[in-house]
Amino acid sequence: MTDGERVLLGHGSGGKLYRDLVKDVFVTAFANPVLERLDDAAALAPRGRIAFTTDSHVVQPLTFPGGDIGRLSVAGTVNDLATAAARPLALAAAFIIEEGFALADLRDLCASAAATAREAAVPIVTGDTKVVERGAADGLFITTTGVGEIVVAHELGSAAVRDGDAVILSGSVGDHAVAILAARGEFKFSAAVRSDCAPLWSLVEAAVSAARGAGGEEVLHFMRDPTRGGLTTVLAELAEESGLGIEVEEDAIPISPAVRSVCDLLGYDPLTLANEGKMVLVVAAGAADAVVAAVRQTEYGRGARRIGFVTAAHPGRVALRTPFGTRRVLDMPVGELLPRIC
Amino acid sequence: MTDGERVLLGHGSGGKLYRDLVKDVFVTAFANPVLERLDDAAALAPRGRIAFTTDSHVVQPLTFPGGDIGRLSVAGTVNDLATAAARPLALAAAFIIEEGFALADLRDLCASAAATAREAAVPIVTGDTKVVERGAADGLFITTTGVGEIVVAHELGSAAVRDGDAVILSGSVGDHAVAILAARGEFKFSAAVRSDCAPLWSLVEAAVSAARGAGGEEVLHFMRDPTRGGLTTVLAELAEESGLGIEVEEDAIPISPAVRSVCDLLGYDPLTLANEGKMVLVVAAGAADAVVAAVRQTEYGRGARRIGFVTAAHPGRVALRTPFGTRRVLDMPVGELLPRIC
């Protein structure tokens, strides 16, 4: 643990120590005029429909190759807004801190959250801090909530998905989960895997724009980021909710050699592993090439490709076609593979 | 601890167990069409400016006379919206649960949150659940975030406060903190004190309406709920931020006999104790009687009264006038009096 000043129970008091912590750490890291008012609620003036989403982050360890809980807490919420085609408008960040946590670490993690928020062009406008006694929490939990402006007029979601639609994946799967496993020292060999943890609004904005050019924004039917439960869970949920089937080509799903090795050795299925910087998009077949090309132009979408299609042939089921020509059904994982992955 | 089914790590997986928990517990308790879509983000269509606020709740014990963490988590966020004169539009609730937590208790606490949300006429439209290993959290933490529609056109806040304004308090102070102390068994004698934990939108709506009738809504200058740090902290912050002084009459501040006894015995200052169902309002002097009368008509504002006034005489300082005619300065408490009060 880092040396130096530590968080005290008094930092959660609502009194002077609390105000000092808020000003020294949070207002400094997240500097913006709305937050600086320190009102109990921030005022915003959105245009049109808004999206609203929340996520608690309990990842362990707090720092890992490719990211940390600060970056993760911003990216996770930005990405949930992005699934609704919502440009992030403002974030709220609520911290639950264990007494004794190093202030220097808190500053570093807030700096990382702030940098990720700047990257996504979204201000952190309000927040909260609670401090609990030693042993009543594990270091730091961050709950991030986002408000975003929905940039499309139509309803995205499983109900909009149609027989024949293309299923697009924005890049390789499994990187985040394997990076966390590596950071936990759960295997001895060195695996140079970094978490894909990243904010995906630019990627989604490019997809929306490409959809508009390829038949109108309403050719974009569904987006979801494959986090806990991985790609398999997103596809299984979509099949269940839409009442349609999905067919994916195993060969088409990008998996890095390092992730594949770890999965082979430890017996994990990379399709069920969590990602934090990937998006699944379902679009009308005729628009798929344009959307893939546009997503590939973005920083976090370079590995985008079409991985399958929606079909009325086997309603409610996801079929994976293997390179050997066989098919297996992808079922949603039941229990927990990797606790505290995000 | 309650018998029966318990929360498992697998309930936090994102897979099938997770979906079952979300449907069985949260969707059942918070039933509404937006939440039932189970999208990563909820879509809302607010009119005009919105307020946005978040609070983590780590209160211990989870249930106490007059409330529980479920009611508290909804009331706290509704009240923060209310300070911005914002009608609650939608809430998000994020749960961090310790492995082994009784499902029956989780259901009860969600039912309480749902009842409080119904009372405040606000739907819980989105949420999240994380499960951490035994010992990595203390039972249950709930982070609630709110979006509200601001119903006034002017800017409320410390900058709007003027020399001569009236300071109004909606009822007695200290009840929440003393109820928590009693629930923790921190004193042997019986104190029949119930937490004041309640959603205050109706109270604030009545105040806004009365202000409109008494010179226009802009006579309402400032509202804040005296939670952690109590009434003293709200007044000290207001004095600091506004650059004006505040003078309050000790005799005018309602304190129940039971709260007063506990404070006398344990050495607490009731003015620094947390409340969860009270509001401080600062209004132009000419509108004070109308606002007090209107607030008194509401369920949680029956004890409302004018407790003091704003003055340019001692900028940045809060003076308490005692019944003996002496004055003492109220300073913001420095550290923590009562950890995990909310």
Chai-1 contact restraints between the chains, C-beta under 6 A:
chainA,res_idxA,chainB,res_idxB,connection_type,confidence,min_distance_angstrom,max_distance_angstrom,comment,restraint_id
A,L9,B,E336,contact,1.0,0.0,6.0,A-B,restraint_1
A,L9,B,P339,contact,1.0,0.0,6.0,A-B,restraint_2
A,G10,B,G335,contact,1.0,0.0,6.0,A-B,restraint_3
A,G10,B,E336,contact,1.0,0.0,6.0,A-B,restraint_4
A,S13,B,G335,contact,1.0,0.0,6.0,A-B,restraint_5
A,S13,B,E336,contact,1.0,0.0,6.0,A-B,restraint_6
A,G14,B,R228,contact,1.0,0.0,6.0,A-B,restraint_7
A,G14,B,G229,contact,1.0,0.0,6.0,A-B,restraint_8
A,G14,B,T233,contact,1.0,0.0,6.0,A-B,restraint_9
A,G15,B,G229,contact,1.0,0.0,6.0,A-B,restraint_10
A,G15,B,T233,contact,1.0,0.0,6.0,A-B,restraint_11
A,G15,B,M332,contact,1.0,0.0,6.0,A-B,restraint_12
A,G15,B,P333,contact,1.0,0.0,6.0,A-B,restraint_13
A,G15,B,V334,contact,1.0,0.0,6.0,A-B,restraint_14
A,K16,B,M332,contact,1.0,0.0,6.0,A-B,restraint_15
A,K16,B,V334,contact,1.0,0.0,6.0,A-B,restraint_16
A,L17,B,G335,contact,1.0,0.0,6.0,A-B,restraint_17
A,D40,B,T53,contact,1.0,0.0,6.0,A-B,restraint_18
A,D40,B,D80,contact,1.0,0.0,6.0,A-B,restraint_19
A,D40,B,T83,contact,1.0,0.0,6.0,A-B,restraint_20
A,A41,B,A51,contact,1.0,0.0,6.0,A-B,restraint_21
A,A41,B,T53,contact,1.0,0.0,6.0,A-B,restraint_22
A,A41,B,D80,contact,1.0,0.0,6.0,A-B,restraint_23
A,A41,B,L81,contact,1.0,0.0,6.0,A-B,restraint_24
A,A41,B,A84,contact,1.0,0.0,6.0,A-B,restraint_25
A,A42,B,F52,contact,1.0,0.0,6.0,A-B,restraint_26
A,A43,B,R49,contact,1.0,0.0,6.0,A-B,restraint_27
A,A43,B,A51,contact,1.0,0.0,6.0,A-B,restraint_28
A,L44,B,I50,contact,1.0,0.0,6.0,A-B,restraint_29
A,L44,B,F52,contact,1.0,0.0,6.0,A-B,restraint_30
A,A45,B,R49,contact,1.0,0.0,6.0,A-B,restraint_31
A,R49,B,A43,contact,1.0,0.0,6.0,A-B,restraint_32
A,R49,B,A45,contact,1.0,0.0,6.0,A-B,restraint_33
A,I50,B,L44,contact,1.0,0.0,6.0,A-B,restraint_34
A,A51,B,A41,contact,1.0,0.0,6.0,A-B,restraint_35
A,A51,B,A43,contact,1.0,0.0,6.0,A-B,restraint_36
A,F52,B,A42,contact,1.0,0.0,6.0,A-B,restraint_37
A,F52,B,L44,contact,1.0,0.0,6.0,A-B,restraint_38
A,F52,B,A90,contact,1.0,0.0,6.0,A-B,restraint_39
A,F52,B,T126,contact,1.0,0.0,6.0,A-B,restraint_40
A,F52,B,V147,contact,1.0,0.0,6.0,A-B,restraint_41
A,T53,B,D40,contact,1.0,0.0,6.0,A-B,restraint_42
A,T53,B,A41,contact,1.0,0.0,6.0,A-B,restraint_43
A,T53,B,T126,contact,1.0,0.0,6.0,A-B,restraint_44
A,T54,B,A92,contact,1.0,0.0,6.0,A-B,restraint_45
A,T54,B,A94,contact,1.0,0.0,6.0,A-B,restraint_46
A,T54,B,T126,contact,1.0,0.0,6.0,A-B,restraint_47
A,T54,B,D128,contact,1.0,0.0,6.0,A-B,restraint_48
A,T54,B,T145,contact,1.0,0.0,6.0,A-B,restraint_49
A,D55,B,D128,contact,1.0,0.0,6.0,A-B,restraint_50
A,S56,B,A94,contact,1.0,0.0,6.0,A-B,restraint_51
A,S56,B,I96,contact,1.0,0.0,6.0,A-B,restraint_52
A,S56,B,D128,contact,1.0,0.0,6.0,A-B,restraint_53
A,S56,B,K130,contact,1.0,0.0,6.0,A-B,restraint_54
A,V58,B,K130,contact,1.0,0.0,6.0,A-B,restraint_55
A,V58,B,V132,contact,1.0,0.0,6.0,A-B,restraint_56
A,D80,B,D40,contact,1.0,0.0,6.0,A-B,restraint_57
A,D80,B,A41,contact,1.0,0.0,6.0,A-B,restraint_58
A,L81,B,A41,contact,1.0,0.0,6.0,A-B,restraint_59
A,T83,B,D40,contact,1.0,0.0,6.0,A-B,restraint_60
A,A84,B,A41,contact,1.0,0.0,6.0,A-B,restraint_61
A,A90,B,F52,contact,1.0,0.0,6.0,A-B,restraint_62
A,A92,B,T54,contact,1.0,0.0,6.0,A-B,restraint_63
A,A92,B,T145,contact,1.0,0.0,6.0,A-B,restraint_64
A,A94,B,T54,contact,1.0,0.0,6.0,A-B,restraint_65
A,A94,B,S56,contact,1.0,0.0,6.0,A-B,restraint_66
A,A94,B,T143,contact,1.0,0.0,6.0,A-B,restraint_67
A,I96,B,S56,contact,1.0,0.0,6.0,A-B,restraint_68
A,I96,B,F141,contact,1.0,0.0,6.0,A-B,restraint_69
A,T126,B,F52,contact,1.0,0.0,6.0,A-B,restraint_70
A,T126,B,T53,contact,1.0,0.0,6.0,A-B,restraint_71
A,T126,B,T54,contact,1.0,0.0,6.0,A-B,restraint_72
A,D128,B,T54,contact,1.0,0.0,6.0,A-B,restraint_73
A,D128,B,D55,contact,1.0,0.0,6.0,A-B,restraint_74
A,D128,B,S56,contact,1.0,0.0,6.0,A-B,restraint_75
A,K130,B,S56,contact,1.0,0.0,6.0,A-B,restraint_76
A,K130,B,V58,contact,1.0,0.0,6.0,A-B,restraint_77
A,V132,B,V58,contact,1.0,0.0,6.0,A-B,restraint_78
A,A136,B,D138,contact,1.0,0.0,6.0,A-B,restraint_79
A,A137,B,A137,contact,1.0,0.0,6.0,A-B,restraint_80
A,D138,B,A136,contact,1.0,0.0,6.0,A-B,restraint_81
A,F141,B,I96,contact,1.0,0.0,6.0,A-B,restraint_82
A,T143,B,A94,contact,1.0,0.0,6.0,A-B,restraint_83
A,T143,B,T143,contact,1.0,0.0,6.0,A-B,restraint_84
A,T145,B,T54,contact,1.0,0.0,6.0,A-B,restraint_85
A,T145,B,A92,contact,1.0,0.0,6.0,A-B,restraint_86
A,T145,B,T145,contact,1.0,0.0,6.0,A-B,restraint_87
A,V147,B,F52,contact,1.0,0.0,6.0,A-B,restraint_88
A,R228,B,G14,contact,1.0,0.0,6.0,A-B,restraint_89
A,G229,B,G14,contact,1.0,0.0,6.0,A-B,restraint_90
A,G229,B,G15,contact,1.0,0.0,6.0,A-B,restraint_91
A,T233,B,G14,contact,1.0,0.0,6.0,A-B,restraint_92
A,T233,B,G15,contact,1.0,0.0,6.0,A-B,restraint_93
A,M332,B,G15,contact,1.0,0.0,6.0,A-B,restraint_94
A,M332,B,K16,contact,1.0,0.0,6.0,A-B,restraint_95
A,P333,B,G15,contact,1.0,0.0,6.0,A-B,restraint_96
A,V334,B,G15,contact,1.0,0.0,6.0,A-B,restraint_97
A,V334,B,K16,contact,1.0,0.0,6.0,A-B,restraint_98
A,V334,B,L17,contact,1.0,0.0,6.0,A-B,restraint_99
A,G335,B,G10,contact,1.0,0.0,6.0,A-B,restraint_100
A,G335,B,S13,contact,1.0,0.0,6.0,A-B,restraint_101
A,G335,B,L17,contact,1.0,0.0,6.0,A-B,restraint_102
A,E336,B,L9,contact,1.0,0.0,6.0,A-B,restraint_103
A,E336,B,G10,contact,1.0,0.0,6.0,A-B,restraint_104
A,E336,B,S13,contact,1.0,0.0,6.0,A-B,restraint_105
A,P339,B,L9,contact,1.0,0.0,6.0,A-B,restraint_106
